[in-house]
């Protein structure tokens, strides 16, 4: 595919990884955490920019519910790659607790910690109620964000702070806003913060949200111009056929979520046609429409198109693959594409 010389190139922007610490059928969370650290070490060796972990709860196929703890595990086992949250669901927590946790992480691993924040529950409403117990809800997110930022930088507080985050106060921890719609895009723009969009499960809202972020952006002490990172599912293998087969694990994950079938990550299958109906196929396309699946050549072409369309400043790759070695190979292919 010919690339317009004015377009961004794949080897001209950073690539990063979002890891859900998947629990595959027949394994345990302990296995997931070993695999997470192994992938992080490979990512560091290959030159990926950052390694984020996501907060989800009550999901039998995701082990990273205690996200700050897993971030510490990864940061301790690596030496230079940035490690952070993609994200912490702030309404689930008291802002002071998050300030202290990430202040601790930054104190332990200086200059390597990112704090990505979302406003969704990271699970179903019953689980959200079990987590929050009166802490807050999505509507409180802007106020919670203000409180959190003031713990790191007391000059942002409306008056002299009566409560301080120690560790945390005075530390320069990059704060990102995460989103799958326009709310956080606009808020990130107004505050002059970096923005990460979840195109990996909300593809149809990607371009409108990015446009909203860029148009709303106001320069700040954090950023002089917008900085947008976009998440995308990438399943890469040595052949298109093998990649398509590996991707059936991701498709089964979303099918099971839609059916409230709570199971660990399932192995790939040769044929999904007899497992879903027409409505489910359409719903899956709505959620996974931006996914990039194929061999190195196919993935390279599709990634370049994705970059041209989004004009992302950074791409974060998500690869929900059943077999750990196949998962490593998928990320290695992405590395080869971006550095070749």
MIFI-232665 format. One record per residue (C-alpha): z negated, x negated, y; residue in one letter; chain; residue number from 1. Coordinates in steps of 0.02 Angstrom, whole numbers. Layout:
N
       z       x       y  aa  ch    i
       Z       X       Y   a   A  NUM
...
***
This chain:
340
       z       x       y  aa  ch    i
       0       0       0   x   A    1
      47     -69     171   x   A    2
     -99     -81     291   x   A    3
     -76     -56     477   x   A    4
    -126    -215     567   x   A    5
    -236    -112     684   x   A    6
    -337     -42     540   x   A    7
    -499    -114     481   x   A    8
    -481    -217     323   x   A    9
    -591    -211     168   x   A   10
    -636    -393     185   x   A   11
    -679    -370     368   x   A   12
    -830    -255     350   x   A   13
    -993    -267     252   x   A   14
   -1014    -179      85   x   A   15
   -1183    -121      22   x   A   16
   -1260     -31    -127   x   A   17
   -1360     130    -145   x   A   18
   -1457     133    -309   x   A   19
   -1541     288    -380   x   A   20
   -1624     187    -520   x   A   21
   -1542     303    -648   x   A   22
   -1637     354    -803   x   A   23
   -1510     371    -942   x   A   24
   -1539     472   -1099   x   A   25
   -1639     372   -1226   x   A   26
   -1716     256   -1095   x   A   27
   -1874     250    -989   x   A   28
   -1909     221    -803   x   A   29
   -1964      45    -852   x   A   30
   -1787      14    -913   x   A   31
   -1719      85    -751   x   A   32
   -1822     -32    -644   x   A   33
   -1769    -183    -746   x   A   34
   -1588    -132    -724   x   A   35
   -1614    -102    -538   x   A   36
   -1680    -277    -512   x   A   37
   -1541    -351    -618   x   A   38
   -1410    -260    -515   x   A   39
   -1494    -313    -353   x   A   40
   -1490    -495    -407   x   A   41
   -1306    -481    -449   x   A   42
   -1274    -394    -282   x   A   43
   -1360    -536    -191   x   A   44
   -1258    -667    -285   x   A   45
   -1096    -573    -250   x   A   46
   -1134    -556     -65   x   A   47
   -1167    -371     -39   x   A   48
   -1250    -341     129   x   A   49
   -1395    -226      87   x   A   50
   -1473    -138     -63   x   A   51
   -1547      32     -32   x   A   52
   -1649     148    -143   x   A   53
   -1661     336    -125   x   A   54
   -1809     454    -126   x   A   55
   -1787     597    -249   x   A   56
   -1921     696    -340   x   A   57
   -1934     801    -498   x   A   58
   -1766     737    -560   x   A   59
   -1768     668    -738   x   A   60
   -1618     556    -705   x   A   61
   -1688     465    -551   x   A   62
   -1833     341    -559   x   A   63
   -1847     292    -375   x   A   64
   -1966     431    -319   x   A   65
   -2098     305    -257   x   A   66
   -1964     225    -151   x   A   67
   -2070     102     -53   x   A   68
   -2142      32    -215   x   A   69
   -1969       5    -289   x   A   70
   -1910     -77    -128   x   A   71
   -2054    -201    -146   x   A   72
   -2003    -233    -327   x   A   73
   -1824    -272    -275   x   A   74
   -1870    -375    -123   x   A   75
   -1992    -479    -226   x   A   76
   -1858    -515    -355   x   A   77
   -1723    -566    -231   x   A   78
   -1722    -689     -87   x   A   79
   -1601    -642      52   x   A   80
   -1515    -474      29   x   A   81
   -1578    -336     144   x   A   82
   -1677    -203      50   x   A   83
   -1717     -30     112   x   A   84
   -1723     158      93   x   A   85
   -1573     270      83   x   A   86
   -1679     358     121   x   A   87
   -1859     404     147   x   A   88
   -1868     593     170   x   A   89
   -1982     591     321   x   A   90
   -2041     774     315   x   A   91
   -2121     733     146   x   A   92
   -2238     606     226   x   A   93
   -2358     576     368   x   A   94
   -2265     460     489   x   A   95
   -2416     345     496   x   A   96
   -2407     316     308   x   A   97
   -2222     269     318   x   A   98
   -2256     154     467   x   A   99
   -2392      66     368   x   A  100
   -2289      55     209   x   A  101
   -2136     -18     295   x   A  102
   -2244    -125     407   x   A  103
   -2317    -197     247   x   A  104
   -2144    -223     172   x   A  105
   -2079    -308     329   x   A  106
   -2235    -419     335   x   A  107
   -2208    -470     154   x   A  108
   -2019    -494     168   x   A  109
   -1983    -532     352   x   A  110
   -1811    -490     418   x   A  111
   -1753    -405     258   x   A  112
   -1816    -225     267   x   A  113
   -1718     -70     324   x   A  114
   -1794     102     352   x   A  115
   -1667     239     322   x   A  116
   -1733     414     357   x   A  117
   -1678     585     301   x   A  118
   -1744     759     337   x   A  119
   -1703     848     172   x   A  120
   -1834     874      34   x   A  121
   -1750     758     -90   x   A  122
   -1779     893    -219   x   A  123
   -1804    1081    -236   x   A  124
   -1916    1186    -123   x   A  125
   -2056    1200    -252   x   A  126
   -2066    1011    -261   x   A  127
   -2059     999     -72   x   A  128
   -2211    1112     -60   x   A  129
   -2303    1007    -188   x   A  130
   -2264     850     -87   x   A  131
   -2294     911      88   x   A  132
   -2454    1014      82   x   A  133
   -2444    1055     266   x   A  134
   -2368     890     324   x   A  135
   -2210     962     401   x   A  136
   -2035    1027     372   x   A  137
   -1856     988     419   x   A  138
   -1874    1072     590   x   A  139
   -2011     948     635   x   A  140
   -1900     797     600   x   A  141
   -1863     745     781   x   A  142
   -2049     750     826   x   A  143
   -2096     656     667   x   A  144
   -1963     526     707   x   A  145
   -2033     503     882   x   A  146
   -2207     479     810   x   A  147
   -2147     354     682   x   A  148
   -2048     251     807   x   A  149
   -2198     246     924   x   A  150
   -2306     169     787   x   A  151
   -2186      22     781   x   A  152
   -2160      17     970   x   A  153
   -2308      90    1067   x   A  154
   -2206      89    1228   x   A  155
   -2114     241    1157   x   A  156
   -2275     342    1149   x   A  157
   -2309     473    1284   x   A  158
   -2480     400    1318   x   A  159
   -2594     261    1257   x   A  160
   -2594     272    1067   x   A  161
   -2760     320     990   x   A  162
   -2699     276     814   x   A  163
   -2609     115     772   x   A  164
   -2505      65     621   x   A  165
   -2570    -101     558   x   A  166
   -2466    -178     487   x   A  167
   -2317    -101     575   x   A  168
   -2352    -111     761   x   A  169
   -2237    -234     850   x   A  170
   -2122    -261     701   x   A  171
   -1934    -246     722   x   A  172
   -1884    -139     573   x   A  173
   -1709     -64     589   x   A  174
   -1718     125     582   x   A  175
   -1566     220     520   x   A  176
   -1538     406     519   x   A  177
   -1457     478     363   x   A  178
   -1362     639     353   x   A  179
   -1244     752     256   x   A  180
   -1204     866     405   x   A  181
   -1203     859     594   x   A  182
   -1388     870     638   x   A  183
   -1439     690     606   x   A  184
   -1269     628     666   x   A  185
   -1299     701     839   x   A  186
   -1481     646     843   x   A  187
   -1435     467     793   x   A  188
   -1303     464     929   x   A  189
   -1420     526    1064   x   A  190
   -1553     398    1015   x   A  191
   -1429     255     998   x   A  192
   -1475     223     815   x   A  193
   -1364     173     670   x   A  194
   -1305     318     562   x   A  195
   -1269     329     375   x   A  196
   -1170     477     309   x   A  197
   -1178     542     130   x   A  198
    -993     563      95   x   A  199
   -1032     537     -89   x   A  200
   -1092     717    -102   x   A  201
   -1034     797      61   x   A  202
    -855     738      83   x   A  203
    -789     884     184   x   A  204
    -917     855     323   x   A  205
    -885     668     336   x   A  206
    -758     658     476   x   A  207
    -836     796     585   x   A  208
   -1008     712     572   x   A  209
    -938     541     615   x   A  210
    -846     612     764   x   A  211
   -1005     700     821   x   A  212
   -1106     539     804   x   A  213
    -981     435     901   x   A  214
    -956     564    1038   x   A  215
   -1145     590    1059   x   A  216
   -1186     404    1058   x   A  217
   -1289     334    1200   x   A  218
   -1319     145    1208   x   A  219
   -1498      93    1174   x   A  220
   -1602     -63    1152   x   A  221
   -1554     -49     967   x   A  222
   -1365     -32     983   x   A  223
   -1239     -51    1123   x   A  224
   -1107      45    1026   x   A  225
   -1103     161     874   x   A  226
   -1128      90     701   x   A  227
   -1084     205     556   x   A  228
   -1106     169     372   x   A  229
   -1027     289     248   x   A  230
   -1081     312      67   x   A  231
    -949     340     -66   x   A  232
    -949     354    -256   x   A  233
    -848     215    -335   x   A  234
    -821     205    -522   x   A  235
    -716      51    -561   x   A  236
    -662     -20    -728   x   A  237
    -525    -132    -797   x   A  238
    -410      18    -822   x   A  239
    -389     187    -739   x   A  240
    -419     271    -907   x   A  241
    -585     185    -936   x   A  242
    -643     222    -759   x   A  243
    -602     406    -780   x   A  244
    -702     408    -940   x   A  245
    -852     321    -858   x   A  246
    -844     448    -715   x   A  247
    -880     592    -833   x   A  248
   -1063     537    -824   x   A  249
   -1066     571    -637   x   A  250
    -976     737    -660   x   A  251
   -1099     791    -794   x   A  252
   -1242     746    -677   x   A  253
   -1177     866    -544   x   A  254
   -1137     999    -673   x   A  255
   -1313     991    -741   x   A  256
   -1386     998    -566   x   A  257
   -1285    1155    -530   x   A  258
   -1346    1234    -690   x   A  259
   -1529    1184    -661   x   A  260
   -1517    1086    -821   x   A  261
   -1642     946    -794   x   A  262
   -1593     802    -909   x   A  263
   -1574     614    -897   x   A  264
   -1405     538    -857   x   A  265
   -1284     577    -997   x   A  266
   -1161     460   -1085   x   A  267
    -975     474   -1044   x   A  268
    -866     591   -1146   x   A  269
    -681     589   -1185   x   A  270
    -649     765   -1122   x   A  271
    -746     879   -1004   x   A  272
    -622    1022   -1007   x   A  273
    -721    1127   -1130   x   A  274
    -886    1103   -1035   x   A  275
    -851    1187    -868   x   A  276
    -774    1342    -793   x   A  277
    -655    1364    -647   x   A  278
    -795    1397    -522   x   A  279
    -885    1238    -574   x   A  280
    -726    1135    -560   x   A  281
    -702    1196    -381   x   A  282
    -884    1164    -336   x   A  283
    -874     990    -410   x   A  284
    -721     951    -307   x   A  285
    -815    1006    -150   x   A  286
    -956     885    -190   x   A  287
    -861     738    -265   x   A  288
    -695     750    -174   x   A  289
    -710     579     -92   x   A  290
    -753     488    -254   x   A  291
    -647     335    -293   x   A  292
    -613     310    -478   x   A  293
    -497     187    -561   x   A  294
    -443       9    -595   x   A  295
    -454    -131    -467   x   A  296
    -284     -91    -393   x   A  297
    -319      96    -383   x   A  298
    -491      72    -308   x   A  299
    -425     -52    -180   x   A  300
    -291      69    -119   x   A  301
    -410     216    -111   x   A  302
    -547     116     -25   x   A  303
    -423      60     108   x   A  304
    -371     240     139   x   A  305
    -555     292     146   x   A  306
    -590     154     273   x   A  307
    -438     199     377   x   A  308
    -491     382     382   x   A  309
    -675     353     422   x   A  310
    -662     192     524   x   A  311
    -831     150     449   x   A  312
    -922      -5     509   x   A  313
    -996     -26     335   x   A  314
    -970      54     166   x   A  315
   -1112      91      44   x   A  316
   -1057     107    -136   x   A  317
   -1144     222    -261   x   A  318
   -1100     201    -446   x   A  319
   -1188     319    -567   x   A  320
   -1130     241    -730   x   A  321
   -1217     264    -897   x   A  322
   -1199      89    -970   x   A  323
   -1283     -47    -868   x   A  324
   -1152    -179    -908   x   A  325
   -1012     -61    -858   x   A  326
   -1107     -26    -697   x   A  327
   -1119    -211    -660   x   A  328
    -933    -229    -694   x   A  329
    -893     -86    -575   x   A  330
    -986    -170    -433   x   A  331
    -909    -338    -477   x   A  332
    -735    -261    -459   x   A  333
    -783    -193    -287   x   A  334
    -845    -366    -240   x   A  335
    -682    -446    -298   x   A  336
    -581    -318    -198   x   A  337
    -679    -346     -38   x   A  338
    -680    -535     -49   x   A  339
    -509    -563    -124   x   A  340
***
